[in-house]
Amino acid sequence: MVRYLLLLTGLVLFSCSENKTHTVTQLPVVPAVTSIDSSNLLLDQFVEINPDNLHIYSPYDTINGQKFKGSEISRCFYHFLKFDNNIAFFNQILYDSIYGCYKFKFAKNKTGLILRTPSQYDVTAIDLYVWDDSAKKVINVINLADAFGDGDWYFVQDAWLADINKDNNIDIITRKRDYTGSDDTTKVTTTDSLFVMLGDGSNFKKSLVKVDTIQYKILNWTQ
């Protein structure tokens, strides 16, 4: 009996000793799942370019192979592109689409996005969307180019990106020409207007700066 008690005591002590030296296996640490920033997926759909001296025009040209045709943007990204002056536009889009063309950096935290968007009769408008990289949203929308007509009237508007005042900021020049025809040649009228928006390093503002129209010739003006 005494021998049995001694043997049992020895087994208990051995078991406790084993438990003290036993190492608990650590479970592997699973890294937190990083969510994909869908705004970056939107920006990836634009081709990056150097904007200096870029001539922008409505896409229906036969000279440069539809330079502003762009790639269709999925509707799941449309919420990123809404801004105060185009909410009604997005609310009305049912069957047409918008197309991403080009992007360019013009300030530390600003990216210019050039899109082709629906106009009066077709997807002929070319717009500049000013994208804030930090806020990840559009802070301005500027119509650059378009062209359409109705009856004896039509217009063409082109735009250019250039540093016209040499301050190292990209500026916008837009030129628009309207034509109204008639069987009576004395009633044929044309108008020609040119506007400048100066870049200030973060956005673009209307200006009274004058430029020479000879430097800015509309691509598809035939009259």
C-alpha positions in Angstrom: 0.0 0.0 0.0 2.8 2.4 0.9 4.6 1.5 -2.3 1.4 2.3 -4.3 1.1 5.7 -2.6 4.7 6.6 -3.3 4.2 5.6 -7.0 1.0 7.7 -7.3 2.7 10.7 -5.7 5.6 10.4 -8.1 3.2 10.4 -11.1 1.4 13.5 -9.9 4.7 15.4 -9.4 5.9 14.3 -12.8 2.6 15.5 -14.4 2.8 18.9 -12.7 6.4 19.3 -13.8 5.4 18.5 -17.4 2.5 21.1 -17.3 4.9 23.8 -16.0 7.2 23.3 -19.0 4.5 22.9 -21.6 4.5 25.6 -24.3 1.2 26.8 -25.5 1.0 26.9 -29.2 0.2 30.4 -30.5 -2.4 30.8 -33.2 -1.2 32.6 -36.3 -2.0 36.3 -36.4 -4.4 37.0 -39.3 -3.8 40.5 -40.9 -6.7 42.8 -41.1 -8.5 42.8 -44.5 -7.6 46.0 -46.4 -10.6 47.4 -48.3 -10.1 48.4 -51.9 -10.4 52.2 -52.5 -12.9 52.2 -55.4 -12.0 55.8 -56.2 -8.6 54.6 -57.2 -10.3 52.1 -59.5 -12.2 55.0 -61.1 -9.0 56.9 -61.7 -7.3 53.9 -63.2 -9.7 54.0 -66.1 -8.1 57.3 -67.4 -5.0 57.5 -69.6 -2.4 59.8 -68.0 -1.1 62.5 -70.3 0.9 65.8 -70.3 -1.9 68.4 -70.7 0.3 71.3 -71.9 -1.0 72.6 -75.3 -3.6 69.9 -75.5 -6.3 70.7 -78.1 -9.7 69.3 -77.0 -12.7 68.9 -79.4 -15.9 67.0 -79.8 -15.2 63.4 -80.8 -16.7 63.2 -84.2 -13.5 64.0 -86.2 -12.1 62.1 -89.2 -8.6 63.5 -88.8 -7.3 62.2 -85.5 -9.0 58.8 -85.1 -11.6 59.8 -82.5 -9.0 61.0 -80.0 -11.7 61.6 -77.4 -13.7 58.5 -77.8 -12.7 57.2 -74.3 -13.6 54.1 -72.4 -17.1 53.5 -70.9 -17.2 54.1 -67.2 -19.4 51.7 -65.1 -22.4 53.2 -63.4 -21.1 52.0 -60.1 -18.6 54.9 -60.2 -21.1 57.6 -61.1 -21.6 58.7 -57.4 -18.0 59.9 -57.4 -18.6 62.2 -60.4 -21.6 64.1 -59.1 -21.1 67.8 -58.3 -23.4 70.7 -57.6 -23.8 71.8 -61.2 -24.3 68.3 -62.7 -26.6 66.5 -60.3 -29.6 67.0 -62.6 -27.5 65.7 -65.4 -26.8 62.4 -63.6 -30.4 62.1 -62.6 -31.4 62.2 -66.2 -29.0 59.7 -67.6 -31.0 56.5 -68.4 -29.6 55.1 -71.6 -26.5 57.1 -72.4 -23.1 56.5 -70.8 -20.1 58.5 -69.9 -16.6 57.8 -71.1 -13.2 58.4 -69.4 -10.5 59.8 -71.7 -7.5 61.3 -69.9 -6.2 62.4 -66.6 -3.4 64.8 -65.6 -1.9 66.3 -62.4 -2.0 70.0 -62.2 -1.4 70.7 -58.5 -0.2 68.8 -55.5 -3.6 67.3 -54.6 -5.5 68.0 -57.7 -6.1 65.8 -60.8 -7.9 66.8 -64.0 -10.2 64.2 -65.5 -11.3 64.6 -69.1 -14.6 62.8 -69.8 -17.0 62.5 -72.8 -20.5 63.0 -71.6 -24.1 63.1 -73.1 -25.1 66.4 -74.7 -28.3 67.5 -76.5 -28.5 64.7 -79.0 -25.6 62.4 -78.4 -22.6 61.8 -76.2 -20.6 64.7 -77.8 -19.6 66.9 -74.9 -16.1 66.9 -73.5 -15.9 68.0 -69.8 -13.1 68.6 -67.3 -13.8 67.2 -63.9 -11.5 68.7 -61.2 -10.7 65.9 -58.7 -9.5 66.5 -55.2 -7.1 63.7 -54.4 -7.3 64.2 -50.6 -11.1 64.5 -50.4 -11.6 61.9 -53.1 -14.3 63.9 -54.8 -15.1 66.2 -57.7 -14.9 69.9 -56.8 -15.6 71.5 -60.2 -17.0 70.6 -63.6 -16.1 72.7 -66.7 -17.5 72.1 -70.2 -14.6 72.2 -72.6 -16.0 71.2 -76.0 -19.1 70.1 -77.9 -20.8 70.3 -81.3 -24.3 69.8 -82.5 -27.0 71.6 -84.5 -30.7 71.8 -85.3 -32.2 72.9 -88.6 -30.1 75.7 -90.1 -28.2 76.3 -86.9 -25.2 74.5 -85.5 -22.2 75.3 -83.3 -18.7 74.0 -82.6 -16.8 74.6 -79.4 -13.1 73.6 -78.9 -10.8 74.1 -75.9 -7.1 74.2 -75.2 -5.0 73.6 -72.1 -1.9 75.8 -72.0 0.0 78.0 -69.6 -0.8 81.3 -71.3 0.4 83.6 -68.6 3.6 81.7 -67.8 3.0 81.1 -64.1 3.5 77.4 -64.3 -0.2 76.7 -63.9 -2.4 75.1 -66.7 -5.1 77.5 -68.0 -8.2 76.8 -70.2 -9.0 78.5 -73.4 -12.4 77.8 -75.1 -13.5 79.1 -78.5 -17.1 78.7 -79.7 -18.5 79.5 -83.2 -22.2 79.5 -84.1 -23.6 79.4 -87.6 -27.2 80.2 -88.7 -28.0 79.6 -92.3 -30.8 80.6 -94.6 -31.9 80.5 -98.3 -31.5 84.2 -98.1 -27.7 84.7 -97.9 -28.2 88.2 -96.4 -29.6 86.4 -93.3 -26.6 84.1 -92.7 -25.0 84.9 -89.4 -22.0 83.6 -87.5 -20.7 84.5 -84.1 -17.3 83.8 -82.6 -16.4 84.0 -78.9 -13.3 83.1 -77.0 -13.0 82.8 -73.2 -10.1 82.2 -70.8 -10.1 80.5 -67.4 -6.8 80.9 -65.5 -5.5 78.1 -63.3 -4.5 79.1 -59.8 -2.8 75.8 -58.8 -6.0 74.3 -57.4 -8.9 75.3 -59.7 -9.8 77.4 -62.7 -11.5 80.9 -62.7 -12.9 83.1 -65.5 -10.6 85.8 -66.6 -10.6 88.9 -68.9 -7.2 87.9 -70.4 -7.2 88.4 -74.2 -5.5 85.9 -76.5 -4.9 85.8 -80.2 -7.6 83.7 -82.0 -5.1 82.8 -84.7 -3.4 80.5 -82.3 -6.6 78.6 -81.5 -8.3 77.3 -84.7 -11.4 75.1 -84.3 -10.8 71.7 -85.7 -14.2 71.0 -87.4 -15.3 74.5 -88.5 -16.0 74.4 -92.2 -17.6 77.8 -92.9 
